């Protein structure tokens, strides 16, 4: 987990356990709904971004359909994330 600033943990009925993967800068997810792979339609998209500043601080932004709904800031050396909505 330490090599990726963004870590996604997925729990779904098709898996016996949780699945996870890491992201370095931007993770985009498109959610499609319908009755099959050939009959699916865009429903929602979300993304998480990570930026590291020259002073070592980091910012994280969470977007739904292109709208930023939550921001997090992690100061260099800090172990707590400051959340802003």
DSSP file (Angstrom, degrees, kcal/mol; ACC not computed):
  #  RESIDUE AA STRUCTURE BP1 BP2  ACC     N-H-->O    O-->H-N    N-H-->O    O-->H-N    TCO  KAPPA ALPHA  PHI   PSI    X-CA   Y-CA   Z-CA
    1    1 A X    >         0   0    0      0, 0.0     3,-1.5     0, 0.0    20,-0.0   0.000 360.0 360.0 360.0 -29.6    0.0    0.0    0.0
    2    2 A X  T 3   +     0   0    0      1,-0.3     3,-0.0     3,-0.0     0, 0.0   0.738 360.0  59.1 -66.7 -22.8    2.8    2.4    0.7
    3    3 A X  T 3  S+     0   0    0      1,-0.1     2,-0.5     2,-0.0    -1,-0.3   0.591 102.8  58.8 -83.4  -8.2    3.9    2.7   -3.0
    4    4 A X    <   -     0   0    0     -3,-1.5    20,-0.2     1,-0.1    -1,-0.1  -0.980  63.6-160.1-122.7 123.8    0.4    4.0   -4.0
    5    5 A X  S    S+     0   0    0     -2,-0.5     2,-0.5    18,-0.2    19,-0.2   0.748  86.4  52.1 -72.1 -22.1   -1.1    7.2   -2.6
    6    6 A X  E    S-A   23   0A   0     17,-2.1    17,-2.8    44,-0.1     2,-0.5  -0.966  70.3-174.3-115.5 128.4   -4.6    6.1   -3.6
    7    7 A X  E     -A   22   0A   0     -2,-0.5     2,-0.5    15,-0.2    15,-0.2  -0.985   6.4-160.7-127.0 123.5   -5.8    2.6   -2.6
    8    8 A X  E     -A   21   0A   0     13,-3.0    13,-1.9    -2,-0.5     2,-0.5  -0.900   3.3-169.0-107.7 126.4   -9.1    1.1   -3.8
    9    9 A X  E     -A   20   0A   0     -2,-0.5     2,-0.5    11,-0.2    11,-0.3  -0.969   9.4-164.4-115.1 123.3  -10.7   -1.7   -2.0
   10   10 A X  E     -A   19   0A   0      9,-4.1     9,-2.9    -2,-0.5     2,-0.5  -0.917  10.4-174.8-114.8 129.4  -13.6   -3.4   -3.8
   11   11 A X        +     0   0    0     -2,-0.5     2,-0.3     7,-0.2     7,-0.1  -0.991  19.7 157.0-120.5 123.8  -16.2   -5.7   -2.2
   12   12 A X    >   -     0   0    0     -2,-0.5     3,-1.7     5,-0.3    -2,-0.0  -0.972  52.9-112.3-145.4 157.0  -18.7   -7.3   -4.6
   13   13 A X  T 3  S+     0   0    0     -2,-0.3    -1,-0.0     1,-0.3    -2,-0.0   0.686 112.5  63.4 -65.7 -17.8  -20.9  -10.3   -4.6
   14   14 A X  T 3  S+     0   0    0      2,-0.0     2,-0.3     3,-0.0    -1,-0.3   0.576  96.2  69.4 -83.7  -8.6  -18.9  -11.9   -7.5
   15   15 A X  S <  S-     0   0    0     -3,-1.7    -3,-0.1     1,-0.1     4,-0.1  -0.844  72.4-143.4-109.3 146.6  -15.7  -12.1   -5.3
   16   16 A X  S    S+     0   0    0     -2,-0.3     2,-0.2     2,-0.1    -1,-0.1   0.772  88.9   3.3 -74.1 -26.0  -15.2  -14.4   -2.3
   17   17 A X  S    S-     0   0    0     -7,-0.1    -5,-0.3    -3,-0.0     2,-0.1  -0.810 100.3 -61.0-144.3-176.2  -13.3  -11.6   -0.6
   18   18 A X        -     0   0    0     -2,-0.2     2,-0.3    -7,-0.1    -7,-0.2  -0.444  43.0-153.1 -73.9 146.4  -12.3   -8.0   -1.1
   19   19 A X  E     -A   10   0A   0     -9,-2.9    -9,-4.1    -2,-0.1     2,-0.3  -0.876  15.9-175.4-113.6 150.9  -10.1   -7.0   -4.1
   20   20 A X  E     +A    9   0A   0     -2,-0.3     2,-0.3   -11,-0.3   -11,-0.2  -0.986  12.7 178.5-147.5 158.1   -7.8   -4.0   -4.1
   21   21 A X  E     -A    8   0A   0    -13,-1.9   -13,-3.0    -2,-0.3     2,-0.3  -0.982  22.1-125.5-155.0 154.6   -5.5   -2.0   -6.3
   22   22 A X  E     -A    7   0A   0     -2,-0.3     2,-0.4   -15,-0.2   -15,-0.2  -0.711  14.5-161.9-106.0 155.6   -3.3    1.1   -6.0
   23   23 A X  E     -A    6   0A   0    -17,-2.8   -17,-2.1    -2,-0.3   -18,-0.2  -0.992   8.5-161.2-135.5 139.4   -3.2    4.3   -8.1
   24   24 A X  S    S-     0   0    0     -2,-0.4   -19,-0.2     2,-0.2    -1,-0.1   0.913  81.4  -8.8 -88.7 -47.7   -0.4    6.9   -8.2
   25   25 A X  S    S+     0   0    0      1,-0.3    25,-2.6    24,-0.1     2,-0.4   0.774 124.8   9.7-120.0 -54.1   -2.1   10.0   -9.7
   26   26 A X  E     -B   49   0B   0     23,-0.2     2,-0.5   -20,-0.0    -1,-0.3  -0.995  49.4-168.0-140.4 131.9   -5.7    9.6  -10.9
   27   27 A X  E     -B   48   0B   0     21,-2.5    21,-1.8    -2,-0.4     2,-0.4  -0.968  11.9-171.1-120.1 116.2   -8.1    6.7  -10.7
   28   28 A X  E     -B   47   0B   0     -2,-0.5     2,-0.4    19,-0.2    19,-0.2  -0.871   2.0-173.4-107.6 138.4  -11.2    6.9  -12.9
   29   29 A X  E     -B   46   0B   0     17,-2.8    17,-2.5    -2,-0.4     2,-0.5  -0.997   7.6-163.0-132.4 128.4  -14.2    4.6  -12.6
   30   30 A X  E     -B   45   0B   0     -2,-0.4     2,-0.6    15,-0.2    15,-0.2  -0.947   9.5-154.7-108.0 129.9  -17.2    4.4  -15.0
   31   31 A X  E     -B   44   0B   0     13,-3.2    12,-2.6    -2,-0.5    13,-1.5  -0.922  12.4-172.7-107.3 121.7  -20.3    2.6  -13.7
   32   32 A X  E     -B   42   0B   0     -2,-0.6     2,-0.3    10,-0.2    10,-0.2  -0.887   1.2-167.1-112.9 144.5  -22.5    1.1  -16.3
   33   33 A X  E     +B   41   0B   0      8,-2.6     8,-3.1    -2,-0.4     2,-0.3  -0.915  31.4  93.4-128.7 156.6  -25.9   -0.5  -15.7
   34   34 A X  E    S-B   40   0B   0     -2,-0.3     6,-0.2     6,-0.3     3,-0.1  -0.986  80.3 -63.3 159.4-152.1  -28.3   -2.6  -17.8
   35   35 A X  S    S-     0   0    0      4,-1.7     2,-0.3    -2,-0.3     5,-0.2   0.588 103.9  -8.1-106.8 -13.8  -29.1   -6.2  -18.5
   36   36 A X  S    S-     0   0    0      3,-1.0     3,-0.3     1,-0.1    -1,-0.2  -0.964  79.0 -84.6-166.7 176.7  -25.8   -7.4  -20.0
   37   37 A X  S    S+     0   0    0     -2,-0.3     3,-0.4     1,-0.2    -1,-0.1   0.852 129.1  44.8 -63.6 -33.5  -22.4   -6.3  -21.3
   38   38 A X  S    S+     0   0    0      1,-0.2     2,-0.3    -3,-0.0    -1,-0.2   0.635 115.9  48.0 -86.7 -13.0  -24.0   -5.5  -24.7
   39   39 A X  S    S+     0   0    0     -3,-0.3    -4,-1.7     2,-0.0    -3,-1.0  -0.591  84.0 125.7-124.1  68.8  -27.0   -3.7  -23.2
   40   40 A X  E     -B   34   0B   0     -3,-0.4     2,-0.3    -2,-0.3    -6,-0.3  -0.930  38.5-159.5-128.1 153.4  -25.4   -1.4  -20.6
   41   41 A X  E     -B   33   0B   0     -8,-3.1    -8,-2.6    -2,-0.3     2,-0.1  -0.958  31.2 -95.2-134.7 145.4  -25.6    2.3  -20.2
   42   42 A X  E     +B   32   0B   0     -2,-0.3   -10,-0.2   -10,-0.2     3,-0.1  -0.384  45.7 163.8 -59.4 131.8  -23.5    5.0  -18.5
   43   43 A X  E     -     0   0B   0    -12,-2.6     2,-0.3     1,-0.4   -11,-0.2   0.727  58.2 -20.8-116.2 -52.5  -24.8    5.6  -14.9
   44   44 A X  E     -B   31   0B   0    -13,-1.5   -13,-3.2     2,-0.0    -1,-0.4  -0.985  49.7-153.5-157.9 152.4  -22.2    7.5  -13.0
   45   45 A X  E     -B   30   0B   0     -2,-0.3    20,-3.1   -15,-0.2     2,-0.3  -0.978  13.9-179.4-128.7 147.9  -18.5    8.1  -13.0
   46   46 A X  E     -BC  29  64B   0    -17,-2.5   -17,-2.8    -2,-0.4     2,-0.3  -0.988   1.5-175.6-142.8 155.1  -16.1    8.9  -10.2
   47   47 A X  E     -BC  28  63B   0     16,-1.9    16,-2.9    -2,-0.3     2,-0.4  -0.990  14.8-151.0-148.4 154.8  -12.5    9.7   -9.8
   48   48 A X  E     -BC  27  62B   0    -21,-1.8   -21,-2.5    -2,-0.3     2,-0.3  -0.995  17.4-163.6-125.9 132.5   -9.9   10.3   -7.2
   49   49 A X  E     -BC  26  61B   0     12,-2.4    12,-1.5    -2,-0.4     2,-0.4  -0.872   4.6-162.7-118.0 152.6   -6.8   12.4   -7.8
   50   50 A X  E     + C   0  60B   0    -25,-2.6     2,-0.4    -2,-0.3    10,-0.2  -0.999   8.2 178.8-132.7 134.1   -3.6   12.8   -5.9
   51   51 A X  E     - C   0  59B   0      8,-2.1     8,-2.5    -2,-0.4     2,-0.5  -1.000  14.4-153.7-134.7 136.6   -1.0   15.6   -6.2
   52   52 A X  E     - C   0  58B   0     -2,-0.4     6,-0.2     6,-0.2     2,-0.1  -0.944  17.5-145.6-109.7 128.4    2.2   16.0   -4.3
   53   53 A X    >   -     0   0    0      4,-3.0     3,-2.1    -2,-0.5    -2,-0.0  -0.433  27.4-104.2 -90.5 164.9    3.5   19.6   -3.8
   54   54 A X  T 3  S+     0   0    0      1,-0.3    -1,-0.1    -2,-0.1    -2,-0.0   0.805 120.8  55.8 -58.3 -31.6    7.1   20.8   -3.8
   55   55 A X  T 3  S-     0   0    0      2,-0.1    -1,-0.3     1,-0.1    21,-0.1   0.470 122.4-104.7 -82.5  -0.4    6.9   21.2    0.0
   56   56 A X  S <  S+     0   0    0     -3,-2.1    21,-0.2     1,-0.3    -2,-0.1   0.273  77.8 132.9  96.9 -11.2    5.9   17.5    0.4
   57   57 A X        -     0   0    0     19,-0.1    -4,-3.0    18,-0.1     2,-0.3  -0.333  42.4-148.9 -67.5 156.7    2.2   18.2    1.2
   58   58 A X  E     -CD  52  74B   0     16,-2.5    16,-2.6    -6,-0.2     2,-0.4  -0.959   8.4-158.9-130.4 147.4   -0.4   16.1   -0.7
   59   59 A X  E     -CD  51  73B   0     -8,-2.5    -8,-2.1    -2,-0.3     2,-0.4  -0.969   3.1-167.3-125.8 145.8   -3.9   16.8   -1.9
   60   60 A X  E     -CD  50  72B   0     12,-2.8    12,-2.9    -2,-0.4     2,-0.4  -0.994   4.6-170.4-129.4 135.5   -6.6   14.3   -2.7
   61   61 A X  E     -CD  49  71B   0    -12,-1.5   -12,-2.4    -2,-0.4     2,-0.5  -0.986   9.0-154.8-129.0 139.0   -9.9   15.2   -4.6
   62   62 A X  E     -CD  48  70B   0      8,-2.7     7,-2.8    -2,-0.4     8,-1.3  -0.964  15.4-170.2-116.0 124.4  -12.9   13.0   -5.1
   63   63 A X  E     -CD  47  68B   0    -16,-2.9   -16,-1.9    -2,-0.5     2,-0.5  -0.894  13.7-165.5-116.5 141.0  -15.2   13.7   -8.1
   64   64 A X  E >  S-CD  46  67B   0      3,-2.4     3,-2.2    -2,-0.4   -18,-0.2  -0.994  84.6 -16.8-122.6 123.3  -18.6   12.4   -9.0
   65   65 A X  T 3  S-     0   0    0    -20,-3.1   -19,-0.1    -2,-0.5    -1,-0.1   0.858 130.9 -52.0  48.9  40.6  -19.7   13.1  -12.6
   66   66 A X  T 3  S+     0   0    0      1,-0.2     2,-0.5   -21,-0.2    -1,-0.3   0.382 113.8 117.3  83.4  -3.5  -17.0   15.8  -12.8
   67   67 A X  E <   -D   64   0B   0     -3,-2.2    -3,-2.4     2,-0.0     2,-0.5  -0.864  65.2-129.9-102.0 125.5  -18.1   17.6   -9.6
   68   68 A X  E     +D   63   0B   0     -2,-0.5    -5,-0.3    -5,-0.2     3,-0.1  -0.595  34.5 166.4 -73.0 120.8  -15.6   17.7   -6.8
   69   69 A X  E     +     0   0B   0     -7,-2.8     2,-0.3    -2,-0.5    -1,-0.2   0.581  61.1  23.2-113.0 -13.9  -17.5   16.6   -3.7
   70   70 A X  E     -D   62   0B   0     -8,-1.3    -8,-2.7     2,-0.0     2,-0.4  -0.982  57.6-167.4-154.3 142.4  -14.7   16.0   -1.2
   71   71 A X  E     -DE  61  84B   0     13,-3.5    13,-3.6    -2,-0.3     2,-0.4  -0.966   4.5-167.8-127.7 145.2  -11.1   17.2   -0.7
   72   72 A X  E     -DE  60  83B   0    -12,-2.9   -12,-2.8    -2,-0.4     2,-0.4  -0.996   2.2-163.4-133.1 141.3   -8.4   15.9    1.6
   73   73 A X  E     -DE  59  82B   0      9,-2.5     9,-3.0    -2,-0.4     2,-0.5  -0.983   2.7-169.2-127.0 133.6   -5.0   17.4    2.5
   74   74 A X  E     -D   58   0B   0    -16,-2.6   -16,-2.5    -2,-0.4     2,-0.2  -0.958  16.5-145.1-123.6 111.3   -2.1   15.6    4.1
   75   75 A X    >   -     0   0    0     -2,-0.5     3,-2.6     5,-0.4     5,-0.1  -0.490  37.1 -88.5 -75.5 144.7    0.7   17.8    5.4
   76   76 A X  T 3  S+     0   0    0      1,-0.3    -1,-0.1    -2,-0.2   -19,-0.1  -0.266 114.8  12.3 -53.3 129.6    4.2   16.4    5.1
   77   77 A X  T 3  S+     0   0    0      1,-0.3    -1,-0.3   -21,-0.2     2,-0.2   0.311 100.5 122.1  85.3  -8.9    5.1   14.4    8.2
   78   78 A X    <   -     0   0    0     -3,-2.6    -1,-0.3     1,-0.1     3,-0.0  -0.567  49.5-160.1 -87.4 150.9    1.5   14.3    9.4
   79   79 A X  S    S+     0   0    0     -2,-0.2     2,-0.4    -3,-0.1    -1,-0.1   0.346  70.7  77.7-107.1   3.5   -0.4   11.1   10.1
   80   80 A X  S    S-     0   0    0     -5,-0.1     2,-0.5     2,-0.0    -5,-0.4  -0.938  71.4-137.3-119.9 139.8   -3.9   12.7    9.9
   81   81 A X        -     0   0    0     -2,-0.4     2,-0.6    -7,-0.1    -7,-0.2  -0.789  13.1-140.7 -93.2 127.7   -5.8   13.7    6.8
   82   82 A X  E     -E   73   0B   0     -9,-3.0    -9,-2.5    -2,-0.5     2,-0.4  -0.812  22.1-154.5 -88.9 117.9   -7.7   17.0    6.9
   83   83 A X  E     -E   72   0B   0     -2,-0.6     2,-0.4   -11,-0.2   -11,-0.2  -0.771  14.4-178.0 -98.9 136.9  -11.0   16.5    5.1
   84   84 A X  E      E   71   0B   0    -13,-3.6   -13,-3.5    -2,-0.4    -2,-0.0  -0.988 360.0 360.0-128.2 141.8  -13.0   19.3    3.4
   85   85 A X              0   0    0     -2,-0.4    -1,-0.1   -15,-0.2   -13,-0.1   0.393 360.0 360.0-106.1 360.0  -16.4   19.0    1.7
